[in-house]
Amino acid sequence: MNQFFSLIEEKFVPFFAKVGSQKHLAAVRDGFISLVPLAIAGSFAVLLNQLPIDAYKSFMGSVFGDSWTSFGGNIWWGTFAIISIFLSFTVSYFLAKSYNANGLSAGLISLSSFFILMPQVNPDGAWGNIHWGYTNAMGMFVAIIVALISTELFVKLSKADFLVIKMPEGVPPAVSRSFAALFPGMIVLAVASLVMILFTSFETNLFSVVVKYVAMPLTNVADSLGSALLIVFMTHFLWFFGLHGSNIIGGVVEPILLPLLTKNLELVEAGKSAFSSDLHVVTKPFLDAFVYLGGAGTTLALLIAILAVSKRKQLREVGKLGVAPGLFNINEPVIFGMPIVLNPVLFVPFILAPLVLTIVAYTAISLGLVPHTIAMIPWTTPPVIGGALATGSWQGGVLAAFNLVLAIVIYIPFIFIADRAELKKENA
């Protein structure tokens, strides 16, 4: 086992450490993280409209009239319906900042390029009519691609002295930065326009190509039990070796999982039941609500198992100290303080428990026992409550509670093993 851990640390960990710090993946990850408040607001707005309680709907209709759902609908429109627009700015901003470039100018140029490449949909050929299907989650892949390419081009052009207008001293910094970005920005926008003309000449557009050949294949593969298990396994495998698995894997999978949640929201907003098989099972809140209970490794279950059966005073103290933050899915003190990192006794349950919970949750939702996830929840939402909020139902809370108990059962035998191993050390 020690040889295996040494081999992984030597060959595997450095590679993923580089992946975790890679500028483009980090920019995509940070761009998504910055939009979480908007996603949560939009999710709960839809949930407010779609609570499956007839008495609630009748009351709201009687008090506010038939148009009472317009309140939540307006919030959904200002968040999820145009989320790709925000993403085209945030990804570009963070990528430019990683190069110590002008993040604001880069973000605005990316946003402008995104609109340049967006097809006009007026039947008479006039300008100015944009379908929201290009601005919602299905446009995310285009937004990311445009943000990365336009920002790379802008940063490189900004380093060419002959393209940068330098203002005299005494000019306000904001004005100087704007003029410095003038010619690089104009060139980027000109390139975007030429690309749009090229696609138009072939009677297509960048959105159609990306959705057909990138977005749809990835989302179809992602919404499967095998993909969910792979995501969970890789996240926890990296955590075990001290790498932030959630951030490393999140930068890759969140552009895929968030559109699946958005599709669920659109279907529910259109009148579909949250139990409908047309909705997607694997989304980001699916993992947060039913797998990462207490954080990566379902460590709230570990802490409860320690307090229930462990006789080691030191371990019980760690358990007591870790429960409070664990209720809000903060578990770094446990992962690095117990430690779980490179702990051979806890290697198996730390990875096994989340995998088992993934299978249970996927099966329960696929069989129609629990509604699909339709709301983005803050990652600090306490377990069980998160399950209820993510699905808008009590069944989601019950599934989360069942998974928590199941994880405790998985951890208990390994706590006994850890106690016995420590006792042997003390006797020796």
C-alpha positions in Angstrom: 0.0 0.0 0.0 2.8 2.4 0.9 4.5 1.7 -2.5 1.2 2.4 -4.2 0.8 5.7 -2.5 4.4 6.6 -3.2 3.9 5.9 -6.9 0.8 8.0 -7.1 2.4 10.9 -5.3 5.4 10.8 -7.6 3.6 10.3 -11.0 0.0 11.2 -10.6 -0.3 14.1 -8.1 2.1 16.5 -9.9 0.2 16.1 -13.1 -3.2 17.0 -11.6 -1.6 19.7 -9.5 -0.6 21.4 -12.8 -4.1 20.8 -14.2 -5.6 22.5 -11.1 -3.5 25.6 -11.6 -3.8 25.7 -15.4 -4.9 29.3 -16.3 -7.7 28.4 -18.7 -9.4 25.8 -16.5 -9.0 28.1 -13.5 -10.6 30.9 -15.4 -13.6 28.7 -16.4 -14.0 27.5 -12.8 -13.8 31.0 -11.3 -16.1 32.3 -13.9 -18.7 29.8 -12.9 -18.2 30.3 -9.2 -18.8 34.1 -9.6 -22.2 33.3 -11.1 -23.4 31.0 -8.3 -25.4 33.7 -6.5 -27.3 34.4 -9.7 -27.9 30.7 -10.3 -29.2 30.2 -6.8 -31.5 33.2 -7.1 -32.9 31.9 -10.5 -33.3 28.4 -9.1 -35.3 29.4 -6.1 -37.4 31.7 -8.2 -38.5 28.7 -10.3 -38.9 26.7 -7.1 -41.2 29.4 -5.7 -43.4 29.1 -8.8 -43.4 25.3 -8.9 -43.8 24.1 -5.3 -46.0 20.9 -5.7 -48.5 22.1 -3.1 -52.0 22.8 -4.4 -53.0 24.8 -1.4 -50.0 27.1 -1.8 -50.8 27.6 -5.5 -54.4 28.3 -4.8 -53.5 30.8 -2.1 -51.0 32.7 -4.3 -53.5 32.8 -7.2 -56.2 34.1 -5.0 -54.0 36.8 -3.4 -51.9 37.9 -6.4 -54.1 36.8 -9.4 -53.4 34.5 -12.3 -50.1 36.2 -13.1 -48.5 35.6 -9.6 -45.8 33.4 -11.2 -44.5 36.4 -13.2 -42.5 37.4 -10.1 -40.4 34.3 -10.1 -40.4 34.2 -13.9 -38.9 37.6 -14.1 -36.0 36.6 -11.9 -35.5 33.4 -13.9 -35.4 35.5 -17.1 -32.7 37.8 -15.6 -30.5 34.9 -14.4 -30.7 31.5 -16.1 -32.2 32.7 -19.4 -29.2 34.9 -20.1 -26.5 33.2 -18.1 -24.2 32.7 -21.1 -23.9 36.4 -21.5 -22.6 36.7 -17.9 -20.2 33.8 -18.4 -18.7 35.3 -21.6 -17.6 38.2 -19.4 -16.5 36.4 -16.2 -14.4 33.8 -17.8 -12.6 36.4 -19.9 -12.1 38.7 -16.8 -10.5 36.0 -14.7 -8.3 34.7 -17.6 -7.0 38.3 -18.3 -6.3 38.8 -14.6 -4.2 35.7 -14.5 -2.0 37.4 -17.1 -2.0 40.7 -15.1 -3.9 42.2 -18.1 -6.9 44.6 -18.1 -9.7 42.3 -17.0 -12.5 44.8 -17.5 -11.5 45.6 -21.1 -11.0 41.9 -21.9 -14.4 41.0 -20.4 -16.2 43.7 -22.4 -14.4 42.7 -25.7 -15.3 39.1 -25.1 -18.9 40.0 -24.4 -19.0 42.1 -27.6 -17.5 39.2 -29.6 -20.1 36.9 -28.2 -22.9 39.1 -29.5 -21.1 39.6 -32.9 -21.1 35.8 -33.3 -24.8 35.5 -32.3 -27.2 34.9 -35.2 -30.0 37.4 -35.9 -33.3 35.6 -36.1 -35.7 38.1 -37.7 -37.6 36.4 -40.5 -37.3 39.5 -42.7 -33.5 39.7 -42.3 -33.6 42.8 -40.2 -31.1 43.3 -37.3 -31.7 43.3 -33.6 -33.7 40.2 -32.8 -31.8 37.7 -30.7 -33.4 34.4 -29.5 -32.8 33.6 -25.8 -31.9 30.1 -26.9 -28.4 31.6 -27.6 -28.1 33.2 -24.2 -29.2 30.5 -21.9 -27.2 27.5 -20.8 -27.0 26.0 -24.3 -24.8 29.0 -25.2 -22.4 28.3 -22.4 -19.9 26.4 -24.5 -19.8 29.1 -27.1 -19.4 31.7 -24.4 -16.4 29.8 -22.9 -14.8 29.3 -26.3 -15.2 32.9 -27.3 -14.0 34.2 -23.9 -10.8 32.1 -24.0 -9.9 32.8 -27.6 -10.7 36.5 -27.6 -8.9 37.1 -24.3 -5.8 35.2 -25.5 -5.8 37.3 -28.6 -6.4 40.5 -26.7 -3.6 39.8 -24.2 -1.1 39.1 -26.9 -2.0 42.2 -28.9 -1.8 44.3 -25.8 1.8 43.4 -25.4 2.6 44.9 -28.8 3.9 48.4 -28.0 3.0 49.8 -31.5 -0.7 48.9 -30.9 -1.0 50.5 -27.4 -1.9 54.2 -27.1 0.1 55.7 -24.2 -1.5 58.7 -22.6 0.6 61.4 -20.9 1.0 61.6 -17.2 -1.8 63.2 -15.3 -4.5 61.4 -17.3 -6.9 59.4 -15.0 -5.9 55.7 -14.9 -9.3 54.6 -16.2 -8.9 56.7 -19.3 -5.4 55.4 -19.9 -6.4 51.8 -19.7 -9.3 52.4 -22.0 -7.1 53.9 -24.7 -4.5 51.3 -24.2 -7.1 48.6 -25.0 -8.5 50.5 -28.1 -6.5 49.0 -31.0 -6.1 45.5 -29.5 -9.9 45.4 -28.8 -10.7 46.7 -32.3 -8.6 43.9 -33.9 -10.3 41.2 -31.8 -13.8 42.5 -32.7 -12.8 42.6 -36.4 -11.7 38.9 -36.2 -15.0 38.0 -34.6 -16.9 39.7 -37.4 -14.8 37.9 -40.1 -15.5 34.6 -38.4 -19.3 35.3 -38.3 -19.1 36.2 -42.1 -17.3 32.9 -42.7 -19.9 30.8 -40.9 -22.8 32.7 -42.6 -21.3 31.9 -46.0 -21.7 28.3 -45.2 -25.3 29.0 -44.0 -24.6 28.0 -40.4 -23.3 29.7 -37.2 -20.9 28.9 -34.4 -23.7 28.1 -32.0 -25.2 25.4 -34.2 -21.8 23.8 -34.7 -20.7 23.8 -31.1 -24.1 22.6 -29.8 -24.2 19.8 -32.3 -20.7 18.5 -32.1 -19.6 19.5 -28.5 -22.5 20.4 -26.2 -25.0 17.7 -27.0 -22.5 14.8 -27.0 -21.0 15.9 -23.7 -24.3 16.5 -22.0 -25.7 13.1 -23.2 -22.6 11.3 -21.8 -22.6 13.3 -18.6 -26.2 12.4 -17.7 -25.4 8.8 -16.9 -24.5 6.7 -13.9 -21.1 5.9 -15.3 -20.2 9.6 -15.7 -21.5 10.4 -12.2 -19.3 7.7 -10.7 -16.3 8.8 -12.7 -16.7 12.4 -11.5 -17.2 11.3 -7.9 -14.2 8.9 -8.0 -11.8 11.4 -9.5 -12.9 14.1 -7.1 -12.2 12.0 -4.0 -9.1 10.3 -5.4 -7.5 13.7 -5.8 -8.7 14.9 -2.3 -7.1 11.8 -0.7 -3.7 12.9 -2.0 -4.1 16.5 -0.7 -5.3 18.1 -4.0 -8.5 20.1 -4.1 -10.5 17.6 -6.1 -13.6 19.7 -6.2 -11.9 22.7 -7.9 -9.8 20.6 -10.3 -12.7 18.4 -11.5 -15.2 21.3 -11.2 -13.4 23.3 -13.8 -14.0 20.5 -16.3 -17.5 19.3 -15.4 -19.4 22.4 -14.3 -19.7 23.7 -17.9 -21.4 20.4 -18.6 -23.5 19.9 -15.5 -24.9 23.4 -15.2 -26.7 23.2 -18.6 -28.3 20.0 -17.4 -29.8 21.8 -14.4 -30.9 24.7 -16.6 -32.7 22.3 -18.9 -34.5 20.9 -15.9 -35.5 24.4 -14.9 -36.8 25.2 -18.4 -38.8 22.0 -18.6 -40.4 22.6 -15.2 -41.1 26.2 -16.1 -42.8 24.9 -19.2 -45.1 22.7 -17.1 -43.2 19.4 -16.9 -43.3 17.5 -13.6 -40.1 17.2 -11.6 -40.6 13.4 -11.7 -40.7 13.4 -15.5 -38.1 11.2 -17.2 -37.4 14.0 -19.6 -35.4 15.8 -16.9 -31.7 15.1 -16.3 -30.6 13.2 -13.2 -26.9 14.2 -13.0 -26.5 17.9 -12.2 -24.3 19.9 -9.8 -27.0 20.0 -7.0 -27.5 16.2 -7.4 -23.9 15.8 -6.2 -24.1 18.5 -3.5 -27.5 17.4 -2.1 -27.1 13.6 -2.1 -23.3 12.8 -2.2 -21.2 15.5 -0.7 -22.9 15.4 2.7 -20.6 17.3 5.0 -18.2 17.9 2.1 -16.1 15.6 0.0 -16.0 12.1 1.3 -19.4 12.5 3.1 -17.3 13.4 6.1 -20.2 14.4 8.2 -21.0 10.6 8.3 -17.4 9.9 9.3 -17.7 12.4 12.2 -20.9 10.9 13.4 -19.4 7.4 13.2 -16.4 8.5 15.3 -18.6 9.9 18.0 -20.8 6.8 17.9 -18.2 4.0 18.2 -14.7 5.3 18.6 -13.0 5.0 22.0 -9.9 7.0 21.2 -10.0 10.3 23.0 -8.0 12.1 20.3 -10.2 10.9 17.5 -13.4 11.9 19.4 -12.0 15.4 20.0 -11.5 15.8 16.2 -15.1 14.5 15.7 -16.5 17.1 18.1 -14.6 19.9 16.6 -15.5 18.9 13.0 -19.2 18.5 13.4 -20.2 22.2 13.5 -18.4 23.1 10.2 -19.3 19.8 8.8 -23.0 20.7 9.1 -22.2 23.4 6.5 -20.1 21.1 4.3 -16.8 22.6 5.4 -14.4 19.7 6.0 -10.9 20.8 5.4 -10.1 20.6 9.1 -11.1 16.9 9.0 -9.4 16.1 5.8 -6.1 17.6 6.8 -6.4 17.5 10.6 -7.5 13.9 11.2 -5.9 13.4 8.7 -7.7 11.6 5.9 -5.0 12.6 3.4 -2.8 9.5 2.8 -4.5 7.6 5.6 -4.5 4.0 4.4 -7.3 3.0 6.8 -9.7 5.6 5.6 -8.8 5.3 1.9 -11.5 2.8 1.1 -14.5 4.3 2.9 -13.5 7.9 1.8 -14.0 6.8 -1.8 -16.5 4.0 -1.4 -19.1 5.9 0.6 -19.6 8.6 -2.1 -19.7 6.1 -4.9 -22.4 4.0 -3.1 -24.4 7.2 -2.4 -24.2 8.2 -6.1 -25.6 4.8 -7.1 -28.5 5.0 -4.6 -29.4 8.6 -5.4 -29.3 8.0 -9.2 -31.4 4.9 -8.9 -34.0 6.5 -6.6 -34.4 9.5 -9.1 -34.4 7.3 -12.2 -37.1 5.1 -10.7 -39.3 8.1 -9.9 -39.1 7.7 -6.2 -37.6 11.2 -5.8 -38.0 14.2 -8.1 -35.2 15.5 -10.2 -33.1 18.4 -9.0 -34.5 21.7 -10.1 -32.8 24.2 -7.9 -29.2 25.3 -7.4 -28.3 25.2 -3.7 -25.4 27.0 -1.9 -22.7 24.4 -1.3 -22.9 25.3 2.4 -26.5 24.2 2.7 -26.8 21.6 5.5 -27.3 18.0 4.5 -31.0 16.8 4.3 -32.2 20.4 4.0 -30.1 20.6 0.8 -31.9 17.5 -0.6 -35.3 19.0 0.1 -34.4 22.3 -1.4 -32.7 20.9 -4.5 -35.7 18.9 -5.5 -38.4 21.1 -4.0 -39.8 18.1 -2.2 -39.8 16.2 1.1 -38.7 13.1 -0.8 -35.4 14.7 -1.6 -34.8 15.3 2.1 -35.6 11.7 2.9 -33.2 10.5 0.3 -30.4 12.7 1.7 -31.1 11.5 5.2 -31.1 7.8 4.0 -27.7 8.4 2.3 -26.2 10.0 5.4 -27.2 7.0 7.5 -25.9 4.6 4.8 -22.5 6.4 4.8 -22.3 6.2 8.6 -22.8 2.4 8.3 -20.0 2.2 5.7 -17.6 4.2 7.9 -18.2 2.4 11.2 -16.2 -0.8 10.5 -13.2 1.3 9.4 -13.4 3.3 12.7 -13.1 0.0 14.6 -10.1 -0.9 12.4 -8.5 2.5 13.0 -9.0 2.1 16.8 -7.4 -1.4 16.8 -4.5 -0.2 14.7 -3.8 2.6 17.1 -4.1 0.3 20.1 -1.5 -2.0 18.6 0.8 1.0 18.1 0.4 2.0 21.7 1.0 -1.5 23.0 4.1 -1.8 20.9 
